[in-house]
Amino acid sequence: MGLNTAPSPLSREISPKSPPDRPTGRLNEPGEPVAPVRRSWWYPFKKALPVYLFIAPGVILFLVWTVYPLINMLVMSFFQWNLIKPSIFIGLDNYTRAFGDEIFWQALRNTIFYAVISVPGQLILGLGAALLVNQKLPFRSFFRTMFYLPVVSSWLVVSLIFVYLYNSQAGLLNYILKDILHIIPSYQAWLQNPVTALFAICVLGIWKGVGWTMVIFLAGLQSVPPTLYESAAIDGATTWRRFWHITLPLIRPTILFATVMLSIGAFNVFIQVYVMTGGGPQHSTETLMTYMYSEAFKFLDLGYGAALSWIFSIGIFIVSILEIRFLRRPVEY
């Protein structure tokens, strides 16, 4: 019987002629450093490609309909823009003209006045409405709907309704104040009087914005932990103290958000002024938006209108930054 001279598997495994182990698939020895995985430079982009594809339509629309018009409008503000003839470069003349324009300053004062009256009015009444509908009362959903109904109404429609209410001959307001309550001696031309016209527009702005502010404050109120109110009630805190020391501090971020958004909206007041008074009488209700619109689209002074719009945008940005700086504080529970 012959001997089996074939090499055993063990001899092949320990033979010095056996090929070395491949780096792939080999387990690292304890303490042996792991070699970093080398990836191509475009691997992060490839990994995030689905995200880029999802946001691409929104970014494209933003660039086309927002960024490009802003840049184009900035370029127009340095020209005496003409739709027929070649435009003439005039540098900063449109901006210096704005700062020397008395109607511009009148429009700025009117806009600030509208913001000072309408923003606190909406904040106070909106917070009051939110506190009311946040209680467990009957018909709570009905009241929430009624408060919010003006918000979803068209500015054009409600402006025309208020024109009728303020009518000097057959207006409902004159009828109530003179014929029913006998508060005023005669019918008043509310929208034709330079003293009362802007107040009348402010009332419309407050009435239409209370519902939106109510919803924002309602969300903030429902985020306050109820246990804080229960603990304060056990300690003998009155309703006013609970509101002042618990509710207001904890909804401060909500107040900041509402204030900034309402301020931006107040500086953008346009439709109600354009429909109700057209900026008159004697520019007593002229705002920055209506004046900019008149210069750009009525008188076709597009370069000056573009300069006014950039001054207006920078002013809103500064006001928003100041509001955030002065109202932002850390919330402490």
C-alpha positions in Angstrom: 0.0 0.0 0.0 1.5 3.3 -1.1 1.9 6.4 1.1 -0.2 9.5 0.4 2.2 12.2 -0.5 -0.4 15.0 -1.1 0.3 18.0 1.1 -2.2 18.4 4.0 -4.4 21.5 4.3 -2.5 22.5 7.4 0.8 22.3 5.6 -0.6 24.5 2.8 -1.8 27.0 5.3 1.5 27.4 7.1 3.7 27.0 4.0 6.0 30.0 3.4 5.0 29.8 -0.2 1.3 30.4 0.4 0.0 33.7 -0.9 -0.4 36.5 1.6 -3.8 37.4 3.0 -5.8 39.9 1.0 -6.6 43.2 2.8 -10.3 42.9 1.9 -12.3 40.6 4.0 -9.6 40.2 6.6 -10.5 40.9 10.3 -8.3 43.4 12.0 -6.3 42.2 15.0 -7.1 43.8 18.4 -5.4 47.2 18.6 -4.6 47.3 14.9 -5.6 50.7 13.4 -8.5 50.7 10.9 -7.6 52.1 7.6 -9.9 55.0 6.6 -12.3 54.4 3.7 -11.3 56.6 0.8 -14.3 58.0 -1.1 -14.5 60.2 -4.2 -15.0 63.9 -3.9 -18.5 63.8 -5.3 -19.8 61.2 -2.8 -21.4 63.8 -0.5 -23.1 65.4 -3.4 -24.3 62.0 -4.7 -25.7 61.2 -1.2 -27.6 64.5 -1.0 -28.7 64.4 -4.6 -32.4 63.4 -3.7 -32.6 66.4 -1.3 -31.3 68.8 -4.0 -33.8 67.4 -6.5 -36.7 68.0 -4.0 -35.7 71.6 -3.2 -34.7 72.5 -6.8 -38.1 73.7 -8.0 -38.6 76.0 -5.0 -35.1 77.4 -5.3 -35.6 78.0 -9.1 -38.9 79.8 -8.5 -37.3 81.9 -5.7 -34.4 82.9 -7.9 -36.6 83.7 -10.9 -39.5 85.5 -9.1 -37.7 87.1 -6.1 -33.9 87.4 -6.4 -33.9 88.4 -10.1 -36.6 91.1 -9.7 -34.8 92.5 -6.7 -31.5 92.7 -8.5 -33.1 94.2 -11.6 -35.0 96.7 -9.4 -31.7 97.7 -7.8 -30.2 98.4 -11.2 -33.2 100.4 -12.3 -32.9 102.6 -9.2 -29.7 104.0 -10.6 -31.2 105.0 -14.0 -33.8 107.4 -15.3 -35.7 104.5 -16.7 -37.5 104.9 -19.9 -39.7 102.3 -21.5 -39.2 103.6 -25.1 -35.9 105.5 -25.2 -32.6 104.3 -23.8 -32.3 104.7 -20.1 -29.9 107.3 -18.6 -27.6 106.4 -15.7 -28.0 109.0 -13.0 -26.3 107.3 -10.1 -27.8 108.1 -6.7 -30.0 110.9 -7.9 -33.2 108.9 -7.3 -32.2 108.3 -3.7 -31.3 111.9 -3.0 -34.5 113.0 -4.6 -36.5 110.7 -2.3 -34.9 112.2 0.8 -35.8 115.7 -0.4 -39.3 114.8 -1.4 -41.9 116.2 1.0 -44.6 113.7 -0.1 -42.2 110.8 0.6 -41.8 112.0 4.2 -45.5 112.5 4.5 -46.1 108.9 3.3 -43.4 107.7 5.8 -45.1 109.5 8.7 -48.5 108.1 7.7 -47.1 104.5 7.4 -45.4 104.8 10.8 -48.7 106.2 12.3 -50.6 103.3 10.8 -48.1 100.8 12.3 -48.1 102.4 15.7 -51.9 102.3 15.9 -52.8 99.0 14.2 -50.0 96.8 15.6 -50.7 97.3 19.3 -54.4 97.2 18.6 -54.2 93.9 17.0 -51.8 92.5 19.7 -54.0 93.6 22.6 -57.4 92.6 21.0 -55.9 89.4 19.6 -54.5 88.4 23.0 -57.8 89.1 24.6 -59.7 87.1 22.1 -57.2 84.2 22.5 -57.6 84.2 26.3 -61.4 84.2 25.8 -61.6 81.3 23.3 -58.9 79.3 25.3 -61.4 78.9 28.1 -63.8 76.0 28.3 -66.9 77.9 27.3 -70.0 76.9 25.3 -69.9 77.6 21.6 -66.1 78.1 21.7 -65.6 76.8 18.2 -68.2 79.2 16.9 -66.4 82.2 18.4 -63.1 81.0 17.1 -64.6 80.8 13.6 -66.3 84.3 13.9 -63.1 85.9 15.1 -61.1 84.4 12.2 -63.6 85.0 9.5 -62.3 88.5 8.6 -58.8 87.1 8.0 -59.9 84.9 5.1 -62.0 87.7 3.6 -60.7 89.6 0.6 -59.0 93.0 1.3 -60.9 94.4 -1.7 -64.3 93.2 -0.4 -63.9 94.4 3.1 -62.5 97.7 1.9 -65.5 98.3 -0.2 -67.8 97.4 2.8 -66.0 99.9 5.0 -66.4 102.6 2.3 -70.1 102.1 2.6 -69.9 102.1 6.4 -68.0 105.4 6.4 -70.2 107.0 3.7 -71.1 110.6 4.5 -74.7 110.3 3.4 -76.0 106.8 3.8 -73.2 105.2 5.9 -74.1 102.9 8.8 -71.6 104.6 11.1 -73.2 108.0 10.7 -76.7 106.6 11.1 -75.7 105.0 14.4 -73.8 107.9 15.8 -76.3 110.6 14.7 -79.7 109.1 14.4 -79.6 106.5 17.1 -77.1 107.6 19.7 -77.1 111.3 18.9 -73.4 111.6 19.6 -72.5 113.8 16.6 -74.6 116.8 15.5 -74.3 116.0 11.7 -73.1 113.5 9.3 -69.4 113.3 9.0 -67.3 112.7 5.9 -64.9 110.2 7.6 -62.8 109.4 4.5 -62.8 112.9 3.1 -61.5 114.5 6.3 -57.7 114.6 6.6 -58.0 114.2 10.4 -60.2 111.1 10.4 -59.4 109.3 7.2 -56.2 107.6 8.4 -57.9 106.6 11.7 -60.7 105.0 9.7 -58.2 102.9 7.8 -56.5 101.9 11.0 -59.8 100.6 12.3 -60.2 98.4 9.3 -56.7 97.1 9.7 -57.2 96.2 13.3 -60.6 94.6 12.7 -59.2 92.4 9.9 -56.0 91.3 11.8 -57.4 90.4 15.2 -58.3 86.9 14.1 -54.9 86.1 12.8 -53.3 87.4 16.0 -55.8 85.4 18.0 -54.7 82.1 16.3 -51.0 82.8 16.9 -51.6 83.7 20.6 -53.9 80.7 21.0 -51.1 78.4 19.9 -48.7 80.1 22.4 -51.2 79.8 25.3 -51.8 76.1 24.7 -48.0 75.5 24.9 -47.9 76.8 28.5 -47.8 73.8 31.0 -51.1 73.7 33.0 -49.2 72.5 36.0 -47.8 76.0 36.4 -51.2 77.5 36.7 -52.3 74.8 39.2 -49.2 75.4 41.4 -49.8 79.1 41.3 -53.5 78.7 42.2 -52.5 76.5 45.2 -50.1 79.2 46.4 -52.9 81.7 46.3 -52.0 83.6 43.1 -54.9 85.6 41.6 -55.9 85.4 38.0 -54.1 88.7 37.2 -50.8 87.5 38.9 -51.0 84.2 37.0 -51.4 86.1 33.7 -48.7 88.6 34.5 -46.0 86.2 36.0 -46.8 83.0 34.0 -48.7 83.6 30.8 -46.9 86.7 29.5 -43.3 85.6 30.2 -43.9 82.2 28.6 -45.5 83.5 25.5 -42.9 86.1 24.9 -41.5 84.3 21.8 -45.1 84.3 20.4 -45.4 88.0 21.1 -42.1 88.6 19.3 -43.2 86.6 16.3 -46.6 88.3 16.1 -45.1 91.8 16.5 -42.5 91.3 13.8 -45.1 89.9 11.3 -47.7 92.5 12.1 -45.1 95.3 11.7 -44.1 94.0 8.3 -47.7 93.8 7.3 -48.4 97.3 8.6 -45.6 98.8 6.6 -47.0 97.0 3.5 -50.4 98.6 3.8 -51.7 99.2 0.3 -55.1 97.8 -0.8 -57.3 99.4 1.8 -55.7 102.8 1.3 -55.8 102.5 -2.5 -59.5 101.5 -2.5 -60.8 103.7 0.3 -59.0 107.0 -0.3 -56.4 106.6 -3.0 -53.9 108.3 -0.7 -56.0 111.4 -0.3 -57.3 113.8 0.7 -54.2 116.0 0.3 -51.9 113.0 0.8 -53.2 112.6 4.4 -53.5 108.8 3.9 -50.6 108.4 1.5 -48.3 105.5 2.5 -45.0 104.3 1.2 -46.6 101.5 -0.9 -49.3 103.8 -2.5 -46.7 106.5 -3.2 -44.3 104.0 -4.7 -47.1 102.5 -6.8 -48.2 105.9 -8.1 -44.7 107.0 -9.1 -43.9 103.7 -10.8 -47.2 102.8 -12.5 -49.2 106.1 -12.8 -46.4 108.5 -13.7 -44.1 105.7 -15.2 -41.1 106.9 -13.2 -39.8 103.4 -12.7 -36.4 104.4 -11.6 -37.7 106.6 -8.8 -40.2 103.9 -7.8 -37.4 101.3 -7.7 -35.4 103.6 -5.4 -38.4 104.1 -3.1 -39.0 100.3 -2.9 -35.3 99.7 -1.9 -35.5 102.4 0.8 -38.7 100.9 2.0 -37.3 97.4 2.1 -34.2 98.5 4.0 -36.4 100.3 6.5 -38.6 97.2 7.2 -35.4 95.2 7.6 -34.0 97.6 10.2 -37.3 97.8 12.1 -37.5 94.0 12.2 -34.0 93.6 13.5 -34.6 96.2 16.2 -37.8 94.5 17.3 -36.1 91.1 17.6 -33.2 92.7 19.5 -35.3 94.4 22.1 -38.0 91.7 22.5 -36.0 88.5 22.4 -35.2 87.2 25.8 -34.7 83.6 27.1 -37.8 81.9 28.4 -37.5 80.7 32.0 -39.8 78.1 33.5 
